[in-house]
Amino acid sequence: MSKIYVLHENDEWTGHLTERLEELELPYELWHLDEGTLDLTSEPPEGVFYNRISASSHTRDHRFAPEFTEAVIAWLERHGRTVINGSRALRLEVSKVNQYMALNQSGIQTPKTITAVGRNNILKAADQLNLDSFITKHNRAGKGQGVQLFHSKNALKEYLEGPSFEEPVDGITLLQQYIEAPEPFIIRHEFVGGKFVYGVKVDTSEGFELCPADACTIEDLYCPTDSEAEEPKAKFEILENYRPEIIDQYEAFLKENNIDVAAIEAIQDKDGNLYSYDVNTNTNYNSDAEAKAGVYGMLELAKYLGEQLNHVHA
């Protein structure tokens, strides 16, 4: 019997999906790809294979999950299986350089970025960037890993020489133009089946940890206020009647790169210029924001996977 096979490495991020698959009575099986073996002479089972491997897997001691998953997907694609978020999507998930080049290829603007390998070259990259304010981030990251804001080269030098410096797992640090928004928020655009589902406004006033998964959220972040009567402000808010012109470009970008499920994060500067800076092919959804808006990403995803399974059976 054909099934939906979920390729993943984090149980906490998979439960919401399996609940929806069960709700729709869809057959599924989980493949936890932290480690294992793969017989390249064998044939994969029939079904739909959905890749949910995250760039942040190494932060959960699953250092080689992306590499093992890449091998599994190569095997699946070799045998013509239906793979949702296949090899191309995985390459973009684990490399912001690949993301930016692909976005630029589709005519989508990204912040000015310089890559560096080696601490001395990070300082050289700051000279090349030649901006008063800039951020560092990891090429393979997730969960805002390695993201630091600097307002001088001296501050960067102190960070590099100090104990808080985070070595990127693939050795590549990005130095990037700091985009200052008029208000502290970014927009995360969610797509399922390559089509836009909703945009979610994310409050960045508390920093760069923007993971919307319930497992990432200890509690909602509140804006300070003198009035106890005011409603607390949630970190994630789904926008109503939101479909800017960039959505058509995003959908074309996803199609060109064989990405079925993703979130694309973007920020607008004070002059109205929009910069896209992150593509998450292992996207998660915030339950509180979805309940308030009455839209459910995992339900849409489960329905989409069910449709793909029907195509396999047809």
C-alpha positions in Angstrom: 0.0 0.0 0.0 1.3 3.4 -1.0 1.9 5.9 1.9 3.1 9.4 2.7 6.7 9.1 3.9 7.8 12.0 6.1 11.6 12.5 6.0 12.6 14.4 9.1 15.0 14.6 12.1 13.0 16.4 14.8 10.0 14.7 16.4 8.8 18.0 18.0 8.3 19.5 14.6 6.5 16.5 13.1 3.6 15.9 15.6 1.4 18.7 14.2 1.6 17.2 10.7 0.9 13.6 11.8 -2.1 14.8 13.7 -3.5 16.3 10.5 -2.6 13.2 8.4 -4.5 11.1 11.0 -7.4 13.5 11.0 -7.7 13.1 7.2 -7.2 9.3 7.5 -4.1 9.3 5.3 -1.6 6.5 5.6 1.9 7.7 6.6 5.2 6.5 7.9 8.0 8.6 9.5 11.6 8.2 8.4 13.9 9.7 11.0 17.1 10.4 9.1 19.6 11.4 11.8 21.6 8.2 10.9 21.1 4.8 9.3 22.0 2.7 6.3 20.8 2.8 2.7 21.1 -0.1 0.2 21.6 1.7 -3.1 20.8 -1.5 -5.1 17.3 -1.7 -3.5 14.1 0.0 -4.8 12.2 2.4 -2.7 8.6 1.7 -1.7 5.8 3.3 -3.7 4.3 6.5 -2.3 4.9 10.2 -1.7 8.1 11.3 0.1 8.0 14.7 1.9 11.3 16.1 3.0 11.2 18.1 6.3 15.0 18.1 7.1 16.1 21.4 8.6 19.3 23.4 8.3 19.4 23.6 12.1 19.6 19.8 12.6 23.2 20.1 13.9 21.8 22.2 16.9 20.0 19.0 17.9 23.1 16.8 17.6 21.9 15.6 14.2 25.0 16.8 12.4 24.8 14.7 9.3 21.0 14.5 8.8 21.1 16.8 5.7 23.9 14.7 4.1 22.1 11.4 4.8 18.8 12.9 3.6 20.5 14.1 0.4 21.7 10.5 -0.3 18.1 9.1 0.4 16.6 11.7 -1.9 19.1 10.9 -4.7 18.0 7.3 -4.4 14.3 8.2 -4.4 14.7 10.5 -7.4 16.8 8.0 -9.3 13.7 5.6 -9.1 11.2 8.3 -10.1 9.4 8.6 -6.8 7.4 11.7 -6.0 9.5 13.7 -3.7 8.0 16.9 -2.2 10.9 19.4 -1.6 13.5 17.2 -3.2 17.3 17.6 -3.8 17.1 21.2 -5.1 15.0 22.3 -2.1 17.4 20.6 0.3 20.4 22.4 -1.3 18.7 25.7 -0.7 17.7 24.8 2.8 21.3 24.2 3.9 22.9 27.2 2.1 21.9 30.8 2.3 24.4 31.5 -0.5 22.4 29.1 -2.7 19.2 30.8 -1.6 20.4 34.3 -2.5 21.7 33.2 -5.9 18.5 31.5 -6.7 16.4 34.5 -5.5 18.5 36.9 -7.5 18.2 34.6 -10.6 14.4 35.1 -10.3 14.8 38.9 -10.0 14.2 39.0 -6.3 16.3 41.5 -4.3 18.4 40.3 -1.3 20.5 42.3 1.1 24.1 43.0 0.0 26.1 40.0 1.4 29.8 38.9 1.5 30.8 35.4 2.5 33.9 34.7 4.6 35.8 31.5 5.7 38.2 32.1 8.6 38.0 34.8 11.3 40.5 37.1 9.7 38.5 37.0 6.5 35.4 38.0 8.4 37.1 41.2 9.2 38.2 41.6 5.6 34.6 41.1 4.5 33.5 43.9 6.9 36.0 46.2 5.0 34.6 45.1 1.7 31.0 45.6 2.9 31.9 49.1 4.0 28.7 49.8 5.9 28.2 51.5 9.3 25.8 48.8 10.5 25.8 45.1 9.4 24.9 41.7 10.6 26.7 38.3 10.7 24.8 35.1 10.1 25.7 31.5 9.3 25.4 30.1 5.8 23.8 26.9 7.2 21.8 28.2 10.1 18.1 28.0 11.2 16.6 29.5 14.3 18.5 32.7 13.8 21.8 31.0 14.5 24.9 33.2 14.4 22.9 36.4 13.8 24.5 39.3 15.4 24.1 43.1 14.8 27.2 45.3 14.7 27.6 49.1 14.4 31.3 49.1 14.0 34.2 47.0 12.8 35.8 47.2 16.3 32.6 45.6 17.8 32.9 42.8 15.3 36.6 42.3 16.2 35.7 42.0 19.9 33.1 39.4 19.1 35.4 37.4 16.9 38.1 37.4 19.6 35.7 36.7 22.5 34.1 33.6 23.9 30.6 34.2 22.4 31.7 33.8 18.8 29.8 30.9 17.1 31.7 28.9 14.6 29.4 28.1 11.6 29.0 24.4 11.0 30.0 24.6 7.4 32.7 27.2 8.0 31.0 30.0 6.0 30.0 33.2 7.8 27.9 35.8 6.0 28.4 39.6 6.5 25.2 41.3 5.4 23.8 44.7 5.0 21.6 45.6 8.0 18.1 46.5 6.8 16.5 48.9 9.3 12.7 48.7 9.1 10.6 51.7 10.2 8.8 49.4 12.6 10.4 46.2 14.2 8.8 43.4 12.2 9.3 41.2 9.2 6.8 39.3 7.1 7.0 35.6 6.6 5.2 34.3 3.5 3.9 30.7 3.7 3.5 28.5 0.6 2.0 25.0 0.2 2.0 23.2 -3.2 3.9 26.2 -4.5 0.9 28.5 -3.8 0.6 31.3 -1.3 -1.3 30.4 1.9 -0.8 33.5 4.1 1.6 36.1 5.4 2.5 36.3 9.0 3.8 39.5 10.7 6.7 38.6 13.1 7.7 41.0 15.9 11.5 41.4 15.9 11.7 43.8 18.8 13.1 41.1 21.1 15.8 39.9 18.6 16.3 37.6 15.6 14.9 34.3 17.0 12.0 34.0 14.5 11.1 30.3 14.6 7.3 30.1 14.6 7.1 26.5 15.8 5.2 26.0 19.0 8.3 24.2 20.4 10.3 27.4 19.9 7.8 29.6 21.7 8.1 29.6 25.5 5.6 32.4 25.7 4.3 35.3 23.7 6.5 38.4 23.8 4.8 41.5 25.1 5.5 45.1 24.3 6.2 47.1 27.5 3.3 49.3 28.4 2.2 51.4 31.4 -1.4 50.2 31.1 -2.3 46.8 32.5 -5.6 47.0 30.6 -4.0 46.8 27.2 -4.0 43.5 25.3 -0.6 41.8 25.1 1.0 41.8 21.7 1.6 38.4 20.2 4.9 37.8 18.4 3.1 36.2 15.4 0.1 37.7 13.6 -1.4 36.4 10.4 -2.3 39.3 8.1 -5.8 39.6 6.6 -6.4 40.4 2.9 -2.6 40.3 2.3 -1.3 39.5 -1.2 1.4 41.9 -2.3 2.8 41.9 -5.9 6.0 40.0 -4.8 3.9 36.9 -4.3 3.8 36.2 -8.0 7.6 36.4 -8.1 7.9 34.2 -5.1 5.6 31.5 -6.7 7.6 31.6 -9.9 10.9 31.3 -7.9 9.5 28.2 -6.0 8.4 26.6 -9.3 11.8 27.3 -10.9 13.6 25.6 -8.0 11.2 22.6 -7.6 10.2 23.8 -4.1 6.6 22.8 -3.0 6.5 23.9 0.6 8.3 26.9 2.0 8.3 30.1 3.9 10.1 33.2 2.5 11.0 36.0 5.0 11.3 39.6 3.8 11.8 43.0 5.4 11.0 46.5 4.1 13.3 49.5 4.7 12.2 53.1 5.4 12.2 53.9 1.7 9.8 51.0 0.9 12.4 48.7 -0.7 11.7 45.0 0.0 14.5 42.6 0.7 14.0 38.9 0.8 16.6 37.2 3.0 15.6 33.7 4.0 13.9 30.7 2.4 12.7 28.0 4.9 11.9 24.7 3.1 11.2 23.1 6.5 8.5 25.5 7.5 6.6 25.5 10.8 3.4 27.3 11.8 2.3 29.1 15.0 -0.8 27.6 16.5 -2.0 30.7 18.4 -1.7 32.9 15.3 -3.5 30.3 13.1 -6.3 29.7 15.6 -6.9 33.5 15.8 -7.0 33.8 12.0 -8.8 30.5 11.3 -6.2 29.2 8.8 -4.1 26.2 9.3 -0.8 25.5 7.5 -0.4 21.9 8.5 -3.9 21.1 7.5 -3.3 22.6 4.0 -0.1 20.7 3.9 -1.7 17.4 4.8 -4.4 17.9 2.2 -1.7 18.6 -0.4 0.2 15.5 0.5 -3.1 13.5 0.2 -3.7 14.9 -3.3 -0.2 13.9 -4.3 -0.8 10.4 -3.0 -3.9 10.2 -5.1 -1.9 11.1 -8.2 0.5 8.2 -7.4 -2.5 5.8 -7.2 -4.1 7.2 -10.4 
